[in-house]
Amino acid sequence: MLDFVQKRNWYYLLSLLVLLPGVISLVIPPGLKPGIEFSSGSMFEVSFQNTVKETDLRAEMSTLGHPEARVQGTGQNRFLIRTSVLEGSAEQTPQGGPQPLGEQQSITRALFTQFGPMLKDDGSLATDSTGQPIPWTVQSSAVSGTVSREIGRKATLAVAAAAVGILLYITWAFRSIPNPLRCGIAATIATMHDVVLVMGAYSIFGKVFNMEVNTMFITGLLTVIGFSVHDTIVVLDRIRENRQRYPDLPLHECVNNSILQTLGRSINTSFTVVLSVTALLLIGGVTIRPFLVVMLIGTITGTYSSIFVASQILVTWEEGDIPRLLRRIIPKRAPAVVEEG
């Protein structure tokens, strides 16, 4: 029979090695590249009929007075452009699409003049009532600095509240077994393990692939927290059942048996979620991509942490691994010899 618990120190080491690059990336500014919701700015999407290169579009934005503009391809000749705050906003036109006003309108017209006809969201040519091509933005939005700071504060509070809620709920739910607080702390540590890993991975993606953190990222992170806790509770609940059924069984064996009994379910559930998320990543739109990336990473690490982190912490705590390790690292000093005479 496989003994997962016996190798728990190797799992801790693996987690440390996986978490370390992300933590280092988070420490190096900017830890996470903020999207428009978390930093003031404007964002609009344009689509062209002719072939347009991303480098040419970025150069044109610089010519128009926005060298800070970030240009990201979202499809064939379709680009998402983010700049500092532009004057004007988007409103609905009689034709049914968002038409930019003010400074954004000037930029869109300049892009129209430089690169040719523009397309609507459905791929049709943007024209006026006479059939003549006109400047067009697929979508447009802007966020002020005050709003972005408020969104960031509430997002942080949401994650913190979720962690506290998990600790309290699991402690209460497992009150029928000895030391229920340990279950709550173990589940919370496993959840924070997943959160840090996802944030670290996204920090690296932001530096390498220019991926930004937006509200979809926060939505995905909260979903991952829920998924991770659900998977952890399944394992902990089986541990509780086995402890009540076999009270004389050592915790080491009880935890290992519980992992083996729930292993197939955990892997099968996560595998189906990974398949679904991967399919959506391949065919889904750019707007939900941050959510899907977080879900893909979080689903995998959530399954890992419920088996190899949360349950192992219970055994580590019960058997006093940490005090024993500290005694090895910091040996007791020998008593001083007092010479007589």
Rosetta blueprint (number, residue, H / E / L):
1 M L
2 L L
3 D L
4 F L
5 V H
6 Q H
7 K H
8 R H
9 N H
10 W H
11 Y H
12 Y H
13 L H
14 L H
15 S H
16 L H
17 L H
18 V H
19 L H
20 L H
21 P H
22 G H
23 V H
24 I H
25 S H
26 L H
27 V H
28 I L
29 P L
30 P L
31 G L
32 L L
33 K L
34 P E
35 G L
36 I L
37 E L
38 F L
39 S L
40 S L
41 G E
42 S E
43 M E
44 F E
45 E E
46 V E
47 S E
48 F E
49 Q L
50 N L
51 T L
52 V L
53 K L
54 E H
55 T H
56 D H
57 L H
58 R H
59 A H
60 E H
61 M H
62 S H
63 T H
64 L L
65 G L
66 H L
67 P L
68 E L
69 A L
70 R E
71 V E
72 Q E
73 G E
74 T E
75 G E
76 Q L
77 N L
78 R E
79 F E
80 L E
81 I E
82 R E
83 T E
84 S L
85 V L
86 L L
87 E L
88 G L
89 S L
90 A E
91 E E
92 Q E
93 T L
94 P L
95 Q L
96 G L
97 G L
98 P E
99 Q E
100 P E
101 L L
102 G H
103 E H
104 Q H
105 Q H
106 S H
107 I H
108 T H
109 R H
110 A H
111 L H
112 F H
113 T H
114 Q H
115 F H
116 G L
117 P L
118 M E
119 L E
120 K L
121 D L
122 D L
123 G L
124 S L
125 L E
126 A L
127 T E
128 D L
129 S L
130 T L
131 G L
132 Q L
133 P E
134 I L
135 P L
136 W L
137 T L
138 V L
139 Q E
140 S E
141 S E
142 A E
143 V E
144 S L
145 G H
146 T H
147 V H
148 S H
149 R H
150 E H
151 I H
152 G H
153 R H
154 K H
155 A H
156 T H
157 L H
158 A H
159 V H
160 A H
161 A H
162 A H
163 A H
164 V H
165 G H
166 I H
167 L H
168 L H
169 Y H
170 I H
171 T H
172 W H
173 A H
174 F L
175 R L
176 S L
177 I L
178 P L
179 N L
180 P H
181 L H
182 R H
183 C H
184 G H
185 I H
186 A H
187 A H
188 T H
189 I H
190 A H
191 T H
192 M H
193 H H
194 D H
195 V H
196 V H
197 L H
198 V H
199 M H
200 G H
201 A H
202 Y H
203 S H
204 I H
205 F H
206 G H
207 K H
208 V H
209 F H
210 N L
211 M L
212 E L
213 V E
214 N L
215 T H
216 M H
217 F H
218 I H
219 T H
220 G H
221 L H
222 L H
223 T H
224 V H
225 I H
226 G H
227 F H
228 S H
229 V H
230 H H
231 D H
232 T H
233 I H
234 V H
235 V H
236 L H
237 D H
238 R H
239 I H
240 R H
241 E H
242 N H
243 R H
244 Q H
245 R H
246 Y L
247 P L
248 D L
249 L L
250 P L
251 L H
252 H H
253 E H
254 C H
255 V H
256 N H
257 N H
258 S H
259 I H
260 L H
261 Q H
262 T H
263 L H
264 G H
265 R H
266 S H
267 I H
268 N H
269 T H
270 S H
271 F H
272 T H
273 V H
274 V H
275 L H
276 S H
277 V H
278 T H
279 A H
280 L H
281 L H
282 L H
283 I H
284 G L
285 G L
286 V H
287 T H
288 I H
289 R H
290 P H
291 F H
292 L H
293 V H
294 V H
295 M H
296 L H
297 I H
298 G H
299 T H
300 I H
301 T H
302 G H
303 T H
304 Y H
305 S H
306 S H
307 I H
308 F H
309 V H
310 A H
311 S H
312 Q H
313 I H
314 L H
315 V H
316 T H
317 W H
318 E H
319 E H
320 G L
321 D H
322 I H
323 P H
324 R H
325 L H
326 L H
327 R H
328 R H
329 I H
330 I L
331 P L
332 K L
333 R L
334 A L
335 P L
336 A L
337 V L
338 V L
339 E L
340 E L
341 G L
